[in-house]
């Protein structure tokens, strides 16, 4: 399980970095003035030519790759909820890198997410301990 958590944390770090690059790139592209086909095309063209957008897409792809590895090795009921930690990483990155003001209410939400992720990790450890004696006893000849 330690290996899965290390892969998960590396992936989540890439995901947070990717989001920061995407946000920076979209700040450079500028916001949409209207929601219509020519304006969408303008934004897509500018975004496709923006280096920060491409870096963001790269880091998001790395995160997706780590997610595929994790899903091949662990229970989805463990892996998927743990990806919620990306909210923690991204909020910290937004505060540190983008200098966003993060309200107490948002930090409280981040804390709730951390508590949830801790409960999920704890439940996985309990499951592993429960599975070990069963595996040992079934291996003994009778």
Secondary structure, DSSP 4 states (H G I P E B T S, - for coil): -HHHHHHHHHHHHHHHHHHHHHHHHHHHH---SS-SHHHHHHHHHHHHT-HHHHHHHHHHHHHHHHHHHHHHHS-HHHHHHHTTHHHHHHHHHHHHTS-----HHHHHHHHHHHHHHHHHHHHHHHHHHHHHHHHHHHHS--
